[in-house]
């Protein structure tokens, strides 16, 4: 017996086949701005050594708190480190932590949500209560506790954030699975003799993963904020590692003295980075929403 899967599973391939994906982004200024900001970030990651001649970790006490000038475009901090160089190199650190945390959270959360959504029983109930327990803690409190136990370094911060994001992806996937597990195409697969694992991963998962995929871009922006926030309160990475939240924390002490540039520029870097992923997340939501595609006539041809 052949099983007819919903049209939504292959929708993205239809879009790519008809070159509508490019047209989709061209029609949205917000999406283009998000792509441009993302391009600038990856440019900073790949060509950091060519964008600045200053070291991001070398302290120069004699050049402490210099204002923006031709020599130091964004000034220097209290340690005499060039702020522009630290912002450029910090892009690699912040995106490495955030993207890896979200990817690990996605890889762990989606199969977990698939399992607890498909099966009903004591194990699924216990797993749901565990997710409730994790999400009941204030994010910064739980993050501080885990980082304090594991240690303050890039990998531990990324691992902590992955734990925080895993329940988000699990719940999104579970909600989709609950709405799909009794659909006719799943019943047809059961009647054809398909195993539970085949039904879950071949029939349900491709249709249930859309919401989680949309959440990825938004979660990366949230992870950037959390990474910066943990470093700001002293629970993230340590000096002299270049990290945006840590840079804001270092400069916050001089704000009342009129030294505004130390905190302002890394703060703007956080804003623009989060904005890029938020704009791309909104674009992805429109792209995957079949009702909006039909309204725009994107499903024709």
Secondary structure by P-SEA (a helix, b strand, c coil): cccccccccaaaaaaaaacaaaaaaaacaaaaaaaaaaaaaaaaaaccccccccccccccccccccccccccccccccccccaaaaaaaaaaaaaaaaaaaaaaaaaacaaaaaaaaacccaaaaaaaaaaaaaacccaaaaaaaaaaaacccaaaaaaaaaaaaaaaaaaaaaaaaaaccccaaaaaaaaaccccccccccccccccaaaaaaaaaaaaaaaaaaaaaaaaaccccccccccaaaaaaaaccccccccccccaaaaaaaaaaaaaaaaaaaaaaaaacaaaaaaaccccc
